[in-house]
């Protein structure tokens, strides 16, 4: 997955969430599983709107899958968000709303 895959400078809504899982990294598509279907339903949008409208951008806590732990995926690398998120969000001048999803983001 290219680290900037989810970045759209036209986006008005930015979603910051956990690092991509291994399947998302292999497929190159963020937010592409059952829980993500639930997110889109909560937002009241379909897949086409989410991926193709230019309204949404995804910024993961880490740009690559952090690896597998004993009870799930490992957490994002320490200091990654602090180092890169401000620079990444600067590239999205049209953002009007930032959604923080997940424990690591909070």
C-alpha positions as CSV (number, residue, x, y, z in Angstrom):
1,X,0.0,0.0,0.0
2,X,1.4,3.4,-0.9
3,X,1.4,5.5,2.3
4,X,-0.5,8.3,0.5
5,X,-3.2,6.1,-0.9
6,X,-5.9,7.6,1.3
7,X,-4.8,11.2,1.0
8,X,-6.9,13.5,-1.1
9,X,-6.2,17.3,-1.1
10,X,-9.9,17.9,-2.0
11,X,-11.1,16.1,1.1
12,X,-13.4,17.9,3.5
13,X,-13.6,15.0,5.9
14,X,-10.5,13.4,7.2
15,X,-10.6,10.1,9.1
16,X,-7.6,9.3,11.3
17,X,-7.6,5.7,12.4
18,X,-5.5,2.7,13.4
19,X,-2.7,1.6,11.1
20,X,-3.8,-0.5,8.2
21,X,-4.2,-4.2,8.8
22,X,-2.3,-6.7,6.7
23,X,-5.2,-7.3,4.4
24,X,-5.6,-3.6,3.7
25,X,-1.9,-3.3,3.1
26,X,-1.9,-6.2,0.7
27,X,-4.9,-5.0,-1.2
28,X,-3.9,-1.3,-1.1
29,X,-7.4,-0.3,0.1
30,X,-8.0,1.4,3.4
31,X,-11.3,0.7,5.2
32,X,-12.3,-2.4,3.3
33,X,-13.8,-4.9,5.7
34,X,-17.0,-5.5,7.7
35,X,-16.2,-2.9,10.5
36,X,-15.5,-0.4,7.7
37,X,-18.9,-1.2,6.1
38,X,-20.4,-0.3,9.5
39,X,-18.4,3.0,9.5
40,X,-19.8,3.9,6.0
41,X,-23.3,3.0,7.1
42,X,-22.9,5.3,10.2
43,X,-21.7,8.1,7.9
44,X,-24.7,7.4,5.6
45,X,-22.6,6.9,2.5
46,X,-21.8,4.1,0.1
47,X,-18.4,2.7,-1.0
48,X,-18.4,4.9,-4.2
49,X,-18.9,8.1,-2.2
50,X,-16.3,7.1,0.4
51,X,-13.6,6.1,-2.2
52,X,-14.4,8.2,-5.3
53,X,-16.1,11.4,-4.3
54,X,-12.9,13.2,-3.2
55,X,-14.8,14.3,0.0
56,X,-12.9,11.8,2.3
57,X,-9.3,11.3,3.2
58,X,-7.8,8.6,5.4
59,X,-4.8,9.2,7.5
60,X,-3.7,6.0,9.4
61,X,-1.8,6.2,12.7
62,X,1.1,4.5,11.0
63,X,1.4,4.1,7.3
64,X,2.3,0.4,7.3
65,X,1.0,-2.7,9.1
66,X,2.8,-2.8,12.4
67,X,2.9,-6.6,12.7
68,X,0.9,-9.2,14.5
69,X,0.9,-9.4,18.3
70,X,-0.3,-12.1,20.7
71,X,-3.9,-10.8,20.8
72,X,-4.2,-8.8,17.6
73,X,-2.2,-6.3,15.5
74,X,0.7,-4.5,17.2
75,X,0.2,-0.8,18.0
76,X,1.4,1.9,15.6
77,X,5.1,2.9,16.0
78,X,5.7,5.3,18.8
79,X,6.2,8.9,17.7
80,X,5.1,8.2,14.1
81,X,1.9,10.3,14.3
82,X,3.7,13.1,16.1
83,X,6.3,13.2,13.4
84,X,4.1,12.8,10.2
85,X,0.5,13.8,10.9
86,X,1.0,17.6,11.0
87,X,2.8,17.4,7.7
88,X,0.2,15.1,6.2
89,X,-2.8,17.2,7.4
90,X,-1.1,20.4,5.9
91,X,-1.5,18.8,2.5
92,X,-5.3,18.8,2.9
93,X,-6.2,22.5,2.8
94,X,-10.0,21.8,2.4
95,X,-10.5,19.7,5.5
96,X,-13.5,20.8,7.6
97,X,-13.9,17.8,9.9
98,X,-11.5,15.3,11.4
99,X,-12.9,12.1,12.8
100,X,-10.7,10.2,15.3
101,X,-11.5,6.5,15.2
102,X,-10.0,4.0,17.6
103,X,-8.2,3.8,20.9
104,X,-4.7,4.6,19.6
105,X,-6.0,7.8,17.9
106,X,-7.8,8.9,21.0
